[in-house]
Amino acid sequence: MDIFDSAVRTRGDLAGVFEYEEMAEPQNASAYFYLYRKEAETVGSVLGAIHIRSGPWPITEADIAVQWNDNEQRVGLFVFGALVAVFDVATGAQYGGQYGKDFHPEIPWS
């Protein structure tokens, strides 16, 4: 099952986008979190990408949430309610990724 979720900043200029795509073979599946700039009604460009996971992953759309923080400086990806990746649009920094590995990176949010 392919899963897609996104959240657009109030100004309408940037979006955080999660994509999990299953291929013909489950071991070829991949999940990425993107920072996307909206440039026209249907066109835009990817400003950054964080690799989240490769391989089969038993998740559903209900397990994923993309959200902006209160001042809309950071957009984050939450998996099962836990923050796993962030783009900081003010500094250009990227945090997190590699979900399911044996480490827990520090990810700023507030």
Secondary structure, DSSP 8 states (H G I E B T S, - for coil): --EEEEEE-TTSSEEEEEEEE--SSGGG-EEEEEEEEE-SSS-EEEEEEEEEEES-----GGGEEEEE-TTSSEEEEEETTEEEEEEETTT--EEE--TTSS--------
